[in-house]
Amino acid sequence: YVQDALHRCGVEVDVDLRPLVGGDAVANVFVTGAQLAHFNPSVEISGEGVAIATAYRAAENALKICGR
C-alpha cells in the first residue's frame, strides 16, 4: 500500500518521546502521534488514542523541564 509506505517513515524517539539525532536525544523537543516511527494508524486503527496518549506524556515531560 502507498499509505503503508508513507507511515513507515517517522521520527525515532527515546522513552520520553524526545527525538533521537545520531543516537542522542534532543532535550527540549517531543514527538507525538503520527510522527512517531513504526506507527501506522491506518492499520492499527488507533490514531486518536495514540495522539492523545503521547500528547499527554509529552506535556508531562515538558512541564518537568520547566520545573513544574
PDB file of N, H, CA, C and O in Angstrom:
ATOM      1  N   TYR A   1       0.817  -1.186   0.000  1.00  0.00           N
ATOM      2  CA  TYR A   1       0.000   0.000   0.000  1.00  0.00           C
ATOM      3  C   TYR A   1       0.863   1.254   0.000  1.00  0.00           C
ATOM      4  O   TYR A   1       1.908   1.294   0.650  1.00  0.00           O
ATOM      5  N   VAL A   2       0.435   2.260  -0.717  1.00  0.00           N
ATOM      6  H   VAL A   2      -0.414   2.227  -1.246  1.00  0.00           H
ATOM      7  CA  VAL A   2       1.143   3.541  -0.688  1.00  0.00           C
ATOM      8  C   VAL A   2       1.042   4.146   0.700  1.00  0.00           C
ATOM      9  O   VAL A   2       2.028   4.660   1.228  1.00  0.00           O
ATOM     10  N   GLN A   3      -0.137   4.090   1.291  1.00  0.00           N
ATOM     11  H   GLN A   3      -0.938   3.673   0.861  1.00  0.00           H
ATOM     12  CA  GLN A   3      -0.331   4.666   2.620  1.00  0.00           C
ATOM     13  C   GLN A   3       0.549   3.952   3.647  1.00  0.00           C
ATOM     14  O   GLN A   3       1.084   4.597   4.549  1.00  0.00           O
ATOM     15  N   ASP A   4       0.703   2.650   3.526  1.00  0.00           N
ATOM     16  H   ASP A   4       0.269   2.126   2.793  1.00  0.00           H
ATOM     17  CA  ASP A   4       1.562   1.908   4.441  1.00  0.00           C
ATOM     18  C   ASP A   4       3.003   2.375   4.309  1.00  0.00           C
ATOM     19  O   ASP A   4       3.686   2.550   5.318  1.00  0.00           O
ATOM     20  N   ALA A   5       3.476   2.579   3.094  1.00  0.00           N
ATOM     21  H   ALA A   5       2.921   2.438   2.274  1.00  0.00           H
ATOM     22  CA  ALA A   5       4.845   3.060   2.884  1.00  0.00           C
ATOM     23  C   ALA A   5       5.026   4.441   3.503  1.00  0.00           C
ATOM     24  O   ALA A   5       6.079   4.735   4.067  1.00  0.00           O
ATOM     25  N   LEU A   6       4.021   5.277   3.402  1.00  0.00           N
ATOM     26  H   LEU A   6       3.165   5.038   2.944  1.00  0.00           H
ATOM     27  CA  LEU A   6       4.082   6.612   3.992  1.00  0.00           C
ATOM     28  C   LEU A   6       4.253   6.526   5.509  1.00  0.00           C
ATOM     29  O   LEU A   6       5.023   7.295   6.085  1.00  0.00           O
ATOM     30  N   HIS A   7       3.554   5.613   6.154  1.00  0.00           N
ATOM     31  H   HIS A   7       2.929   4.988   5.686  1.00  0.00           H
ATOM     32  CA  HIS A   7       3.602   5.516   7.603  1.00  0.00           C
ATOM     33  C   HIS A   7       4.818   4.755   8.130  1.00  0.00           C
ATOM     34  O   HIS A   7       5.037   4.708   9.340  1.00  0.00           O
ATOM     35  N   ARG A   8       5.600   4.168   7.248  1.00  0.00           N
ATOM     36  H   ARG A   8       5.421   4.207   6.265  1.00  0.00           H
ATOM     37  CA  ARG A   8       6.833   3.519   7.692  1.00  0.00           C
ATOM     38  C   ARG A   8       7.888   4.565   8.049  1.00  0.00           C
ATOM     39  O   ARG A   8       8.850   4.263   8.755  1.00  0.00           O
ATOM     40  N   CYS A   9       7.709   5.769   7.571  1.00  0.00           N
ATOM     41  H   CYS A   9       6.928   6.013   6.998  1.00  0.00           H
ATOM     42  CA  CYS A   9       8.612   6.863   7.929  1.00  0.00           C
ATOM     43  C   CYS A   9       8.162   7.421   9.268  1.00  0.00           C
ATOM     44  O   CYS A   9       7.009   7.256   9.668  1.00  0.00           O
ATOM     45  N   GLY A  10       9.048   8.057   9.930  1.00  0.00           N
ATOM     46  H   GLY A  10       9.985   8.191   9.606  1.00  0.00           H
ATOM     47  CA  GLY A  10       8.703   8.671  11.200  1.00  0.00           C
ATOM     48  C   GLY A  10       9.966   8.995  11.970  1.00  0.00           C
ATOM     49  O   GLY A  10      11.077   8.728  11.513  1.00  0.00           O
ATOM     50  N   VAL A  11       9.782   9.566  13.131  1.00  0.00           N
ATOM     51  H   VAL A  11       8.879   9.783  13.502  1.00  0.00           H
ATOM     52  CA  VAL A  11      10.895  10.011  13.947  1.00  0.00           C
ATOM     53  C   VAL A  11      11.141   8.995  15.062  1.00  0.00           C
ATOM     54  O   VAL A  11      10.225   8.644  15.805  1.00  0.00           O
ATOM     55  N   GLU A  12      12.375   8.531  15.170  1.00  0.00           N
ATOM     56  H   GLU A  12      13.120   8.816  14.566  1.00  0.00           H
ATOM     57  CA  GLU A  12      12.759   7.646  16.268  1.00  0.00           C
ATOM     58  C   GLU A  12      12.832   8.481  17.543  1.00  0.00           C
ATOM     59  O   GLU A  12      13.330   9.606  17.523  1.00  0.00           O
ATOM     60  N   VAL A  13      12.337   7.933  18.648  1.00  0.00           N
ATOM     61  H   VAL A  13      11.933   7.018  18.665  1.00  0.00           H
ATOM     62  CA  VAL A  13      12.328   8.658  19.920  1.00  0.00           C
ATOM     63  C   VAL A  13      12.867   7.777  21.042  1.00  0.00           C
ATOM     64  O   VAL A  13      12.989   6.561  20.899  1.00  0.00           O
ATOM     65  N   ASP A  14      13.189   8.430  22.175  1.00  0.00           N
ATOM     66  H   ASP A  14      13.090   9.419  22.292  1.00  0.00           H
ATOM     67  CA  ASP A  14      13.561   7.679  23.370  1.00  0.00           C
ATOM     68  C   ASP A  14      12.301   7.434  24.203  1.00  0.00           C
ATOM     69  O   ASP A  14      11.198   7.735  23.745  1.00  0.00           O
ATOM     70  N   VAL A  15      12.440   6.899  25.404  1.00  0.00           N
ATOM     71  H   VAL A  15      13.336   6.654  25.776  1.00  0.00           H
ATOM     72  CA  VAL A  15      11.273   6.574  26.223  1.00  0.00           C
ATOM     73  C   VAL A  15      10.497   7.807  26.679  1.00  0.00           C
ATOM     74  O   VAL A  15       9.345   7.692  27.097  1.00  0.00           O
ATOM     75  N   ASP A  16      11.116   8.983  26.601  1.00  0.00           N
ATOM     76  H   ASP A  16      12.052   9.076  26.261  1.00  0.00           H
ATOM     77  CA  ASP A  16      10.440  10.225  26.975  1.00  0.00           C
ATOM     78  C   ASP A  16       9.894  10.978  25.774  1.00  0.00           C
ATOM     79  O   ASP A  16       9.527  12.148  25.884  1.00  0.00           O
ATOM     80  N   LEU A  17       9.840  10.307  24.617  1.00  0.00           N
ATOM     81  H   LEU A  17      10.139   9.357  24.527  1.00  0.00           H
ATOM     82  CA  LEU A  17       9.322  10.867  23.362  1.00  0.00           C
ATOM     83  C   LEU A  17      10.198  11.971  22.785  1.00  0.00           C
ATOM     84  O   LEU A  17       9.727  12.764  21.970  1.00  0.00           O
ATOM     85  N   ARG A  18      11.462  12.036  23.190  1.00  0.00           N
ATOM     86  H   ARG A  18      11.845  11.391  23.852  1.00  0.00           H
ATOM     87  CA  ARG A  18      12.393  13.009  22.622  1.00  0.00           C
ATOM     88  C   ARG A  18      13.000  12.415  21.358  1.00  0.00           C
ATOM     89  O   ARG A  18      13.408  11.254  21.363  1.00  0.00           O
ATOM     90  N   PRO A  19      13.068  13.191  20.270  1.00  0.00           N
ATOM     91  CA  PRO A  19      13.629  12.661  19.022  1.00  0.00           C
ATOM     92  C   PRO A  19      15.107  12.347  19.171  1.00  0.00           C
ATOM     93  O   PRO A  19      15.836  13.036  19.885  1.00  0.00           O
ATOM     94  N   LEU A  20      15.533  11.302  18.489  1.00  0.00           N
ATOM     95  H   LEU A  20      14.941  10.743  17.910  1.00  0.00           H
ATOM     96  CA  LEU A  20      16.936  10.902  18.518  1.00  0.00           C
ATOM     97  C   LEU A  20      17.638  11.393  17.263  1.00  0.00           C
ATOM     98  O   LEU A  20      17.178  11.163  16.144  1.00  0.00           O
ATOM     99  N   VAL A  21      18.746  12.067  17.465  1.00  0.00           N
ATOM    100  H   VAL A  21      19.120  12.254  18.374  1.00  0.00           H
ATOM    101  CA  VAL A  21      19.568  12.554  16.360  1.00  0.00           C
ATOM    102  C   VAL A  21      20.960  11.988  16.569  1.00  0.00           C
ATOM    103  O   VAL A  21      21.663  12.370  17.505  1.00  0.00           O
ATOM    104  N   GLY A  22      21.348  11.089  15.708  1.00  0.00           N
ATOM    105  H   GLY A  22      20.778  10.778  14.948  1.00  0.00           H
ATOM    106  CA  GLY A  22      22.638  10.441  15.858  1.00  0.00           C
ATOM    107  C   GLY A  22      22.742   9.642  17.146  1.00  0.00           C
ATOM    108  O   GLY A  22      23.831   9.488  17.700  1.00  0.00           O
ATOM    109  N   GLY A  23      21.618   9.136  17.621  1.00  0.00           N
ATOM    110  H   GLY A  23      20.733   9.261  17.171  1.00  0.00           H
ATOM    111  CA  GLY A  23      21.588   8.352  18.849  1.00  0.00           C
ATOM    112  C   GLY A  23      21.426   9.172  20.109  1.00  0.00           C
ATOM    113  O   GLY A  23      21.234   8.609  21.187  1.00  0.00           O
ATOM    114  N   ASP A  24      21.497  10.492  20.002  1.00  0.00           N
ATOM    115  H   ASP A  24      21.653  10.950  19.127  1.00  0.00           H
ATOM    116  CA  ASP A  24      21.335  11.378  21.163  1.00  0.00           C
ATOM    117  C   ASP A  24      19.959  12.031  21.141  1.00  0.00           C
ATOM    118  O   ASP A  24      19.463  12.418  20.083  1.00  0.00           O
ATOM    119  N   ALA A  25      19.345  12.150  22.320  1.00  0.00           N
ATOM    120  H   ALA A  25      19.748  11.835  23.179  1.00  0.00           H
ATOM    121  CA  ALA A  25      18.026  12.755  22.422  1.00  0.00           C
ATOM    122  C   ALA A  25      18.118  14.277  22.420  1.00  0.00           C
ATOM    123  O   ALA A  25      19.013  14.858  23.036  1.00  0.00           O
ATOM    124  N   VAL A  26      17.184  14.913  21.721  1.00  0.00           N
ATOM    125  H   VAL A  26      16.457  14.441  21.221  1.00  0.00           H
ATOM    126  CA  VAL A  26      17.073  16.368  21.739  1.00  0.00           C
ATOM    127  C   VAL A  26      16.319  16.729  23.018  1.00  0.00           C
ATOM    128  O   VAL A  26      15.212  16.242  23.248  1.00  0.00           O
ATOM    129  N   ALA A  27      16.913  17.573  23.839  1.00  0.00           N
ATOM    130  H   ALA A  27      17.812  17.969  23.652  1.00  0.00           H
ATOM    131  CA  ALA A  27      16.427  17.798  25.202  1.00  0.00           C
ATOM    132  C   ALA A  27      15.061  18.476  25.307  1.00  0.00           C
ATOM    133  O   ALA A  27      14.306  18.160  26.226  1.00  0.00           O
ATOM    134  N   ASN A  28      14.720  19.380  24.418  1.00  0.00           N
ATOM    135  H   ASN A  28      15.334  19.636  23.671  1.00  0.00           H
ATOM    136  CA  ASN A  28      13.508  20.178  24.594  1.00  0.00           C
ATOM    137  C   ASN A  28      12.492  20.038  23.461  1.00  0.00           C
ATOM    138  O   ASN A  28      11.725  20.962  23.192  1.00  0.00           O
ATOM    139  N   VAL A  29      12.490  18.892  22.804  1.00  0.00           N
ATOM    140  H   VAL A  29      13.113  18.141  23.022  1.00  0.00           H
ATOM    141  CA  VAL A  29      11.544  18.624  21.713  1.00  0.00           C
ATOM    142  C   VAL A  29      10.906  17.269  21.979  1.00  0.00           C
ATOM    143  O   VAL A  29      11.579  16.339  22.423  1.00  0.00           O
ATOM    144  N   PHE A  30       9.600  17.156  21.707  1.00  0.00           N
ATOM    145  H   PHE A  30       9.053  17.912  21.346  1.00  0.00           H
ATOM    146  CA  PHE A  30       8.890  15.896  21.887  1.00  0.00           C
ATOM    147  C   PHE A  30       8.120  15.563  20.618  1.00  0.00           C
ATOM    148  O   PHE A  30       7.614  16.455  19.937  1.00  0.00           O
ATOM    149  N   VAL A  31       8.034  14.283  20.305  1.00  0.00           N
ATOM    150  H   VAL A  31       8.445  13.558  20.858  1.00  0.00           H
ATOM    151  CA  VAL A  31       7.357  13.812  19.096  1.00  0.00           C
ATOM    152  C   VAL A  31       6.108  13.037  19.522  1.00  0.00           C
ATOM    153  O   VAL A  31       6.166  12.215  20.437  1.00  0.00           O
ATOM    154  N   THR A  32       4.998  13.296  18.869  1.00  0.00           N
ATOM    155  H   THR A  32       4.950  13.963  18.126  1.00  0.00           H
ATOM    156  CA  THR A  32       3.738  12.658  19.248  1.00  0.00           C
ATOM    157  C   THR A  32       2.980  12.146  18.033  1.00  0.00           C
ATOM    158  O   THR A  32       3.260  12.520  16.894  1.00  0.00           O
ATOM    159  N   GLY A  33       2.021  11.289  18.308  1.00  0.00           N
ATOM    160  H   GLY A  33       1.794  10.986  19.234  1.00  0.00           H
ATOM    161  CA  GLY A  33       1.063  10.828  17.309  1.00  0.00           C
ATOM    162  C   GLY A  33       1.660  10.228  16.059  1.00  0.00           C
ATOM    163  O   GLY A  33       2.566   9.397  16.128  1.00  0.00           O
ATOM    164  N   ALA A  34       1.154  10.646  14.918  1.00  0.00           N
ATOM    165  H   ALA A  34       0.418  11.321  14.862  1.00  0.00           H
ATOM    166  CA  ALA A  34       1.506  10.055  13.627  1.00  0.00           C
ATOM    167  C   ALA A  34       2.949  10.318  13.214  1.00  0.00           C
ATOM    168  O   ALA A  34       3.430   9.700  12.264  1.00  0.00           O
ATOM    169  N   GLN A  35       3.652  11.214  13.899  1.00  0.00           N
ATOM    170  H   GLN A  35       3.261  11.716  14.671  1.00  0.00           H
ATOM    171  CA  GLN A  35       5.045  11.478  13.557  1.00  0.00           C
ATOM    172  C   GLN A  35       5.982  10.407  14.118  1.00  0.00           C
ATOM    173  O   GLN A  35       7.154  10.361  13.743  1.00  0.00           O
ATOM    174  N   LEU A  36       5.491   9.555  14.999  1.00  0.00           N
ATOM    175  H   LEU A  36       4.539   9.592  15.304  1.00  0.00           H
ATOM    176  CA  LEU A  36       6.316   8.511  15.600  1.00  0.00           C
ATOM    177  C   LEU A  36       6.683   7.442  14.579  1.00  0.00           C
ATOM    178  O   LEU A  36       5.863   7.045  13.752  1.00  0.00           O
ATOM    179  N   ALA A  37       7.922   6.987  14.651  1.00  0.00           N
ATOM    180  H   ALA A  37       8.589   7.310  15.323  1.00  0.00           H
ATOM    181  CA  ALA A  37       8.361   5.898  13.779  1.00  0.00           C
ATOM    182  C   ALA A  37       7.652   4.606  14.177  1.00  0.00           C
ATOM    183  O   ALA A  37       7.284   4.426  15.337  1.00  0.00           O
ATOM    184  N   HIS A  38       7.466   3.720  13.222  1.00  0.00           N
ATOM    185  H   HIS A  38       7.764   3.867  12.279  1.00  0.00           H
ATOM    186  CA  HIS A  38       6.885   2.385  13.440  1.00  0.00           C
ATOM    187  C   HIS A  38       5.428   2.429  13.901  1.00  0.00           C
ATOM    188  O   HIS A  38       4.953   1.489  14.539  1.00  0.00           O
ATOM    189  N   PHE A  39       4.726   3.500  13.588  1.00  0.00           N
ATOM    190  H   PHE A  39       5.112   4.263  13.070  1.00  0.00           H
ATOM    191  CA  PHE A  39       3.319   3.622  13.951  1.00  0.00           C
ATOM    192  C   PHE A  39       2.520   3.848  12.687  1.00  0.00           C
ATOM    193  O   PHE A  39       2.791   4.784  11.935  1.00  0.00           O
ATOM    194  N   ASN A  40       1.540   3.001  12.449  1.00  0.00           N
ATOM    195  H   ASN A  40       1.319   2.241  13.060  1.00  0.00           H
ATOM    196  CA  ASN A  40       0.704   3.115  11.269  1.00  0.00           C
ATOM    197  C   ASN A  40      -0.761   3.138  11.708  1.00  0.00           C
ATOM    198  O   ASN A  40      -1.369   2.084  11.893  1.00  0.00           O
ATOM    199  N   PRO A  41      -1.326   4.325  11.874  1.00  0.00           N
ATOM    200  CA  PRO A  41      -2.692   4.421  12.372  1.00  0.00           C
ATOM    201  C   PRO A  41      -3.739   3.782  11.459  1.00  0.00           C
ATOM    202  O   PRO A  41      -4.792   3.357  11.935  1.00  0.00           O
ATOM    203  N   SER A  42      -3.467   3.710  10.164  1.00  0.00           N
ATOM    204  H   SER A  42      -2.612   4.055   9.777  1.00  0.00           H
ATOM    205  CA  SER A  42      -4.453   3.117   9.258  1.00  0.00           C
ATOM    206  C   SER A  42      -4.546   1.605   9.441  1.00  0.00           C
ATOM    207  O   SER A  42      -5.596   1.022   9.171  1.00  0.00           O
ATOM    208  N   VAL A  43      -3.489   0.966   9.885  1.00  0.00           N
ATOM    209  H   VAL A  43      -2.636   1.440  10.104  1.00  0.00           H
ATOM    210  CA  VAL A  43      -3.502  -0.470  10.135  1.00  0.00           C
ATOM    211  C   VAL A  43      -3.933  -0.764  11.567  1.00  0.00           C
ATOM    212  O   VAL A  43      -4.717  -1.679  11.816  1.00  0.00           O
ATOM    213  N   GLU A  44      -3.414   0.019  12.498  1.00  0.00           N
ATOM    214  H   GLU A  44      -2.777   0.763  12.296  1.00  0.00           H
ATOM    215  CA  GLU A  44      -3.676  -0.233  13.915  1.00  0.00           C
ATOM    216  C   GLU A  44      -5.019   0.314  14.395  1.00  0.00           C
ATOM    217  O   GLU A  44      -5.503  -0.064  15.462  1.00  0.00           O
ATOM    218  N   ILE A  45      -5.611   1.191  13.616  1.00  0.00           N
ATOM    219  H   ILE A  45      -5.218   1.498  12.749  1.00  0.00           H
ATOM    220  CA  ILE A  45      -6.894   1.821  13.938  1.00  0.00           C
ATOM    221  C   ILE A  45      -6.867   2.410  15.356  1.00  0.00           C
ATOM    222  O   ILE A  45      -7.772   2.194  16.162  1.00  0.00           O
ATOM    223  N   SER A  46      -5.799   3.158  15.623  1.00  0.00           N
ATOM    224  H   SER A  46      -5.064   3.334  14.968  1.00  0.00           H
ATOM    225  CA  SER A  46      -5.642   3.728  16.961  1.00  0.00           C
ATOM    226  C   SER A  46      -5.057   5.130  16.909  1.00  0.00           C
ATOM    227  O   SER A  46      -4.430   5.576  17.870  1.00  0.00           O
ATOM    228  N   GLY A  47      -5.253   5.821  15.807  1.00  0.00           N
ATOM    229  H   GLY A  47      -5.762   5.458  15.026  1.00  0.00           H
ATOM    230  CA  GLY A  47      -4.649   7.138  15.628  1.00  0.00           C
ATOM    231  C   GLY A  47      -4.987   8.132  16.708  1.00  0.00           C
ATOM    232  O   GLY A  47      -4.097   8.789  17.249  1.00  0.00           O
ATOM    233  N   GLU A  48      -6.272   8.257  17.036  1.00  0.00           N
ATOM    234  H   GLU A  48      -6.995   7.724  16.596  1.00  0.00           H
ATOM    235  CA  GLU A  48      -6.677   9.235  18.039  1.00  0.00           C
ATOM    236  C   GLU A  48      -6.150   8.862  19.423  1.00  0.00           C
ATOM    237  O   GLU A  48      -5.710   9.731  20.176  1.00  0.00           O
ATOM    238  N   GLY A  49      -6.193   7.596  19.753  1.00  0.00           N
ATOM    239  H   GLY A  49      -6.551   6.890  19.141  1.00  0.00           H
ATOM    240  CA  GLY A  49      -5.721   7.153  21.063  1.00  0.00           C
ATOM    241  C   GLY A  49      -4.232   7.387  21.241  1.00  0.00           C
ATOM    242  O   GLY A  49      -3.797   7.861  22.290  1.00  0.00           O
ATOM    243  N   VAL A  50      -3.453   7.059  20.229  1.00  0.00           N
ATOM    244  H   VAL A  50      -3.807   6.674  19.376  1.00  0.00           H
ATOM    245  CA  VAL A  50      -2.007   7.284  20.298  1.00  0.00           C
ATOM    246  C   VAL A  50      -1.711   8.778  20.343  1.00  0.00           C
ATOM    247  O   VAL A  50      -0.827   9.211  21.083  1.00  0.00           O
ATOM    248  N   ALA A  51      -2.431   9.561  19.573  1.00  0.00           N
ATOM    249  H   ALA A  51      -3.149   9.210  18.972  1.00  0.00           H
ATOM    250  CA  ALA A  51      -2.217  11.007  19.582  1.00  0.00           C
ATOM    251  C   ALA A  51      -2.500  11.597  20.964  1.00  0.00           C
ATOM    252  O   ALA A  51      -1.723  12.409  21.466  1.00  0.00           O
ATOM    253  N   ILE A  52      -3.597  11.195  21.570  1.00  0.00           N
ATOM    254  H   ILE A  52      -4.229  10.535  21.162  1.00  0.00           H
ATOM    255  CA  ILE A  52      -3.952  11.719  22.898  1.00  0.00           C
ATOM    256  C   ILE A  52      -2.956  11.258  23.954  1.00  0.00           C
ATOM    257  O   ILE A  52      -2.489  12.061  24.761  1.00  0.00           O
ATOM    258  N   ALA A  53      -2.631   9.978  23.952  1.00  0.00           N
ATOM    259  H   ALA A  53      -3.011   9.325  23.297  1.00  0.00           H
ATOM    260  CA  ALA A  53      -1.730   9.435  24.970  1.00  0.00           C
ATOM    261  C   ALA A  53      -0.327  10.029  24.863  1.00  0.00           C
ATOM    262  O   ALA A  53       0.275  10.382  25.876  1.00  0.00           O
ATOM    263  N   THR A  54       0.189  10.141  23.653  1.00  0.00           N
ATOM    264  H   THR A  54      -0.300   9.855  22.830  1.00  0.00           H
ATOM    265  CA  THR A  54       1.537  10.679  23.508  1.00  0.00           C
ATOM    266  C   THR A  54       1.574  12.187  23.757  1.00  0.00           C
ATOM    267  O   THR A  54       2.563  12.700  24.280  1.00  0.00           O
ATOM    268  N   ALA A  55       0.515  12.896  23.389  1.00  0.00           N
ATOM    269  H   ALA A  55      -0.288  12.479  22.964  1.00  0.00           H
ATOM    270  CA  ALA A  55       0.459  14.334  23.682  1.00  0.00           C
ATOM    271  C   ALA A  55       0.430  14.570  25.188  1.00  0.00           C
ATOM    272  O   ALA A  55       1.082  15.489  25.682  1.00  0.00           O
ATOM    273  N   TYR A  56      -0.312  13.758  25.913  1.00  0.00           N
ATOM    274  H   TYR A  56      -0.841  13.011  25.511  1.00  0.00           H
ATOM    275  CA  TYR A  56      -0.373  13.880  27.372  1.00  0.00           C
ATOM    276  C   TYR A  56       1.003  13.637  27.976  1.00  0.00           C
ATOM    277  O   TYR A  56       1.450  14.386  28.844  1.00  0.00           O
ATOM    278  N   ARG A  57       1.674  12.583  27.512  1.00  0.00           N
ATOM    279  H   ARG A  57       1.311  11.974  26.807  1.00  0.00           H
ATOM    280  CA  ARG A  57       3.013  12.264  28.018  1.00  0.00           C
ATOM    281  C   ARG A  57       4.009  13.374  27.679  1.00  0.00           C
ATOM    282  O   ARG A  57       4.834  13.745  28.513  1.00  0.00           O
ATOM    283  N   ALA A  58       3.933  13.898  26.467  1.00  0.00           N
ATOM    284  H   ALA A  58       3.262  13.597  25.789  1.00  0.00           H
ATOM    285  CA  ALA A  58       4.820  14.986  26.066  1.00  0.00           C
ATOM    286  C   ALA A  58       4.585  16.231  26.919  1.00  0.00           C
ATOM    287  O   ALA A  58       5.538  16.914  27.292  1.00  0.00           O
ATOM    288  N   ALA A  59       3.328  16.528  27.227  1.00  0.00           N
ATOM    289  H   ALA A  59       2.553  15.973  26.924  1.00  0.00           H
ATOM    290  CA  ALA A  59       3.020  17.680  28.082  1.00  0.00           C
ATOM    291  C   ALA A  59       3.594  17.487  29.473  1.00  0.00           C
ATOM    292  O   ALA A  59       4.150  18.424  30.047  1.00  0.00           O
ATOM    293  N   GLU A  60       3.470  16.287  30.026  1.00  0.00           N
ATOM    294  H   GLU A  60       3.018  15.526  29.560  1.00  0.00           H
ATOM    295  CA  GLU A  60       4.067  15.997  31.338  1.00  0.00           C
ATOM    296  C   GLU A  60       5.586  16.182  31.293  1.00  0.00           C
ATOM    297  O   GLU A  60       6.168  16.773  32.202  1.00  0.00           O
ATOM    298  N   ASN A  61       6.219  15.684  30.249  1.00  0.00           N
ATOM    299  H   ASN A  61       5.746  15.204  29.510  1.00  0.00           H
ATOM    300  CA  ASN A  61       7.667  15.811  30.119  1.00  0.00           C
ATOM    301  C   ASN A  61       8.086  17.274  29.968  1.00  0.00           C
ATOM    302  O   ASN A  61       9.098  17.687  30.535  1.00  0.00           O
ATOM    303  N   ALA A  62       7.326  18.053  29.218  1.00  0.00           N
ATOM    304  H   ALA A  62       6.504  17.718  28.758  1.00  0.00           H
ATOM    305  CA  ALA A  62       7.638  19.479  29.048  1.00  0.00           C
ATOM    306  C   ALA A  62       7.510  20.210  30.381  1.00  0.00           C
ATOM    307  O   ALA A  62       8.325  21.080  30.688  1.00  0.00           O
ATOM    308  N   LEU A  63       6.499  19.868  31.172  1.00  0.00           N
ATOM    309  H   LEU A  63       5.837  19.161  30.922  1.00  0.00           H
ATOM    310  CA  LEU A  63       6.339  20.501  32.484  1.00  0.00           C
ATOM    311  C   LEU A  63       7.508  20.173  33.405  1.00  0.00           C
ATOM    312  O   LEU A  63       7.927  21.020  34.193  1.00  0.00           O
ATOM    313  N   LYS A  64       8.035  18.967  33.318  1.00  0.00           N
ATOM    314  H   LYS A  64       7.694  18.279  32.677  1.00  0.00           H
ATOM    315  CA  LYS A  64       9.206  18.590  34.108  1.00  0.00           C
ATOM    316  C   LYS A  64      10.407  19.460  33.746  1.00  0.00           C
ATOM    317  O   LYS A  64      11.157  19.895  34.620  1.00  0.00           O
ATOM    318  N   ILE A  65      10.578  19.707  32.451  1.00  0.00           N
ATOM    319  H   ILE A  65       9.969  19.354  31.741  1.00  0.00           H
ATOM    320  CA  ILE A  65      11.680  20.553  32.001  1.00  0.00           C
ATOM    321  C   ILE A  65      11.540  21.953  32.577  1.00  0.00           C
ATOM    322  O   ILE A  65      12.529  22.590  32.937  1.00  0.00           O
ATOM    323  N   CYS A  66      10.291  22.428  32.660  1.00  0.00           N
ATOM    324  H   CYS A  66       9.487  21.910  32.367  1.00  0.00           H
ATOM    325  CA  CYS A  66      10.023  23.781  33.179  1.00  0.00           C
ATOM    326  C   CYS A  66      10.065  23.836  34.702  1.00  0.00           C
ATOM    327  O   CYS A  66       9.934  24.907  35.295  1.00  0.00           O
ATOM    328  N   GLY A  67      10.248  22.689  35.327  1.00  0.00           N
ATOM    329  H   GLY A  67      10.354  21.819  34.846  1.00  0.00           H
ATOM    330  CA  GLY A  67      10.301  22.665  36.783  1.00  0.00           C
ATOM    331  C   GLY A  67       8.950  22.660  37.459  1.00  0.00           C
ATOM    332  O   GLY A  67       8.826  23.092  38.605  1.00  0.00           O
ATOM    333  N   ARG A  68       7.946  22.182  36.771  1.00  0.00           N
ATOM    334  H   ARG A  68       8.047  21.831  35.840  1.00  0.00           H
ATOM    335  CA  ARG A  68       6.599  22.150  37.343  1.00  0.00           C
ATOM    336  C   ARG A  68       6.153  20.735  37.588  1.00  0.00           C
ATOM    337  O   ARG A  68       5.041  20.512  38.068  1.00  0.00           O
TER     338      ARG A  68
END
